[in-house]
Amino acid sequence: MLEVCFSDSAKGVLAMAQHCDQPVIGGAFAVITDQKGLRGFWVKQKARREFQKREAELQKIAVPLGGSREDLVGLSFGLSLGDIQSPLCPEGCPRKDCLRQMLTLDRYGESTPLAAADEFWDACMADLQKLDPPPAAVRVWLDDLPDSRCGLLFLADLLDGRGTEFHIMELTQEIARSCSHIEECRGWAEVEYQRLGTLLDRERVLPADEVAQLAECWRRLKAENAPLRVVEQGKVVSAGLDYYDEKIRTEFPADSCRVADLIGRALGRQKIPTGDDFIAGRVRHFIESGELVLTEETPGAGFYAATVARAPHAAEKAAPGAPDMAVIARPPRAESR
């Protein structure tokens, strides 16, 4: 059975889960603290001990998924944003261009090399090829993130009526609360990999008619080909690029702040289920429309290090149907991660 997910991070978690009963050769963890000197040292030591204790406890309950890396399929195409009518192909594909722009975004003056972005695209396309010919069964690791929900619809359209059995592993609130050390777990990439194998008794098989309904939903969304797709009440619907603008405006600084801080608050406090690059594109839109003012930008430091402030007399929200001047990191795009 192929294990299908919709972000590169989730694919990494699945890879670790396949043989989680075996010792881990190496790894890393980070501690963020505002303490300095000796106190900071002891804070880090305490965090290290707690991490090691938790890992040891998880290893005791770990159940491996089994399989090999060849059984993993990461459809990390970010299908919630941009053009979805154009077919996915190795070259000359609009979605490849979008992924390139997303991955090479100059956040802090150190963008990802174009060759690395192309390597990521090639890996996604190689995983897509694993679905041809259609496998007997796929296990889909599904969460409520728009890229994941769109990915399931894309997969259903791809395999509908071709004899593939769909096994769904859905990230419920119960699983998120009990299987992640993160306060608000929103995706499978944030679940402790040792626990994945313990959850397999919760998978469900989709009837063929339900797969057909999902495929039809994707065909409708392709026909609409909106610039954005969002999840409302468990269903994927088309939307405009300004869908999350009010939530972002809520986090505008009273005085001024770094772009990175504004993006972080929009993602964290407002729980906007997109990538940081999408929020960065909307911040650029607010600058161009006059709602925000770029007050400081250090050459070579990247857009995220720049400082923005609320405009003295912020421009009113553009009327419906007005041209959208957003500069998006991934224009009519391609998740993962």
N, C-alpha and C positions, 0 to 999 in steps of 0.2 A: 504494500500500500504506500502511495506517495503522500508525504506530509506537505500540505500547501499552506503558506502564510503570505502576508502582504507587506512585509517590511523586512529590511535586512537585519534589523536588531532582533526581530522575532525569529528569523532564520538562525541567528547565532544561538539563541536560547534553545531552540529545537536541536541544534547540533550538540550542544552540551548535554541535553536531556537524553540523547540516544544511548550514551554509555556513562550515565551519571553515577553508576556504582563503582566506577574505576577511579583511582587517584588522579587528581588534577595536577598536571606537570607544573603549571605556572599560572599566575594571575596577578591582579592588581586591584587595589581599592583606594579611595581618596577620602581625606578628612578635611572638611572646611570649618575653620574656627577663627574667631576674632581675637583669641587669646594669643599672647606672645610670650617669649622667654620660657622659663621653666614650667609655668602653668600651661602654656600651649603644648609643651612636650608631653605633659601628663594627660592632657585631654586626648592627644593623638594615641598615646599608649592604651588608654582606656577604650577608645573606639576600636583599636586593633584587637584587643582581647574580646570585646563583645562580638566583633565580626567573626573571629575564629571560633568562638563558642557556638554562634548561630550556624556556621557552616558545618561544624561537627554534628550538631543536632539534626540538620537537614540530611546529612549523609546517612544517618541511621534509618531514615524513612524513605530514602530515595528508591524509586522504581524506574529502571531504564526503559526508554521507548523502544530501543533496539533499532536495527537497520543501519544504513550507511549514509554518508553525505550525498550519494547519488539518489537517495530517496527523498531529499529535501527540494522543494520547489518554492522559490521566493519570487512571487509576482509583484515586485516592488516598483510598479510603474506609476504610482501616485495618481490613480484614475479619478480622484475627486475633483481635480482641477484641469481645466483646459479642454482642448479638442479631443473627442473620443470617437469621431467618425473615421478619421484616417487610420488605416490598418497599421499594426505593429510590424515593422520589418527592420532588418539589420542596418540599412543605410537609407538616407533621404526621408527619415521619419520625423514628423513634428514632435512626437513625444521624446525622441532621443535629444532633440535640441532643448526641450524643456528641462529634462533631467540634467543636461550639461549645465544649463544656467543655474539650476538649483544647487548643484554640487560645487560649482566654481564661484558661487557668490562670495564676494570679498567682505567677510564679516569683520575681521580684525586685521586686515592687511596681509593675510596669508591664505589665499584661496587655494582650493584643491587643483592640482595640475589637470589639464584637459585630458591627458592620457589616462589618469586615474578614473575620471568620469566616464570615459569610453570603456574602460575595463569593467566598471560597474554595469554599464548598459549591456555589454557582451555577456556578462554573467546572468543578467535577467533574461536575456534572449535564449541563452543556453538552457535555463530552467524551463522556459516556455516550451522549448522543443521536447522536453521530457513528457509532455502531454500529447505528443503525436508519435505513434498511434495512441488513441485514448486508453488510459490504464483501466484495469478492472475496477479499481476503487481509489478514492482520494479521501484523506482526512483533512478537513479544512479547519484551521485555527482562526476562529472568527471573534472579533470584538466589535465595539460600537463606533470605532473611529471611521470616518467617512471613506478613507482609502481602503479599509478592510471590507466595508459593506459594498463598495463599488467593485472591489476585487472579486467578491463572491458572485455578483451579478455577471461580471465579465466571464468568469469561469463557467457559470451555468450556461451562458450563451455559447461558449466554446465547445462544451461537451454534451449539451442537450441532445437527447435521442441517440447517443453513440454508445450506450451500454455501460457507462461509468457510474458506479454507486457512490453517492455523496454521504460521507460521514462528517457530521458537524460537531466540533468542539467549541462551544460558545462560552465566552468569558462572562459569566454571570456576576452580579454584585456579590453574591455569597463567595464565589471563588476569589474574586478580587480582594475581598476583605480578609480572607483566611490564608491566602497563598502568596501574599506579597508583603514585604516590609515597608513598601511605599504607602504613605497615608491614603492617597487616592490613586489607585492603580486603574489605568484606562486601557491598557493594551497587553497582549501576551508577552511583549518584550520586557515587561516589568514584573512578571511572575517568576518566582524562584524555580529554576530549571529542575531541581530535584523533585519538585512536586508534580510535574506534568504527567508522568507515568501513573501517579496515584489517582488521576482524574479520569482515566479512560473509560471507567464504567458510566460516565455521564454523557458520552457521545450519543448522538442520535442519527439515524439514517433518514435522509429526505426521500419521500415518495417521488416517483418520476413526475407526477403532475405538479408537484411543488417546484421541482427543478425547472420545469417548463415555464412556470409562472415567473420565476426569477429571470429566466432568459428573456422572456417577453418584456419584463420591466427594463432590462438593459437595452433592448432594441428601442424602446420608447425614449429612454434617456439619450441614446445616440441620435435619434431623430431630432430631439430638442437641441442637443449639442450646446448646452449652456456653458458659460465660462466657469461655473462652479457647481458642485453637487454637495448637498448637506443631508444629514440624517434628522428627520423630524418624526417623532413618535415611532421610531423603529423602522421607518421607511426612507429610502433615498429619493430625494426630490431635486429638481433643478433650481438654481439660484443665481443671482447676480454677484459680481465681485464685492459689492458693498454689503453683503448679507451680515457680516460681523462688525460693521463699522461702528454701530452704537456701543457695542461692548468695548471696542478699542478706545472710543472717545471717553468712556468712563474712566479710563486710566491716564488720560492726558494730565501732565504735571501741573500743579498749582503754580509753580515757578518755572523750573527747568529740570531736565534730567537727561541722562544718556539714552540714546536710542535703544541700547540693549536692555536698560531697565524698563522702558516702556513696553518693549516686546515681552520681556519676562513676566511683567504684571498681567498683560493681556492673556498670555498663555496660562499662567498659574492661577490668578485670582478670578479671571473671567472664564477660565476653562474652555478657551476656544480650541477646538480639536483639529488644528492645522499644524503645519510646520512653521518654524520661526521665520523662514524665508517669505512665506505668504504675508505674515504680519509686517515684515520689513517693506514689502511692496505697498501695503496700504499706508504705512507711515510716509513713504515717499509721495503717495497720492495726497495725503493731508498737507504735506509741505508745498506741493505744487498748487493745491487749491487754496492755500492761504490760511488753513486752520492751524497749522503748526509753522513755526519759524526755525530754521536751522541757524543756531546762534554760534556754534563753534564746530569746526571740522579740521582735524589735524591731518595734513597730507601723509598718506601711507599708513594711517592707523585703521582704516576701514570704516564703513558706514556705521557699524554698531557702536563705535567709540565716539561718534559725533554727539553733540548736545542739541536738544530741541526744546522749544518753549511754546506754550500756548500763545497764539496770536492775540494781540491786544483786543482786536475786534474780530473774533473768529468768524470765518465765512460760514454762512448758513449751509446746511446740508443741500447738496445739489438736488434739483428737482428730478423726479423719476423720468428716465429716458434721456437725461443729459449725458453728454459724452464722458466716459470715465478715463481720467488721465493717469490712472495708476501705472506705475512702473513696477512690474512684477518680476521677481527673481526667476520665475519659470512661467513664461507667458503661456497662452493656451498649451498646457503641460502634460507631463507624466506623473514617496512613501516613501515605498517605502519607505523613506525610512521611518 
